[in-house]
């Protein structure tokens, strides 16, 4: 969402936590467009990023035909049964560990998303990581490395 804003795009961001914060799934809908966004509600997303199996199970059938599903294959061993979507399996958790930052699996997947979707500019995405972690500069190199690992898949 931040990278899209820095690119001058319209963005809506709608997280859903509720009781999920205590160990279940959480989700966040992000809309990006060049035109104003009328609603943050997404019934049939173009892209699903599933970081865990419960999230994949809950949202896999909602993705538009022809859409993209990115699966954290470090935590999800199941294969997506749908044949009408593009699926990218990313060993995100393992790659984050290789980047010396086990908490950066989301950045690995973000890199894969930026490359595969073409929605965002890579340089702006990297600059966004630098801005977000400006107050914790020691994490910037490993976060960028995790992003690059996903981007280069």
Order of alpha helices (4+ residues) and beta strands (2+ residues): alpha-beta-beta-beta-alpha-beta-beta-alpha-alpha-alpha-alpha
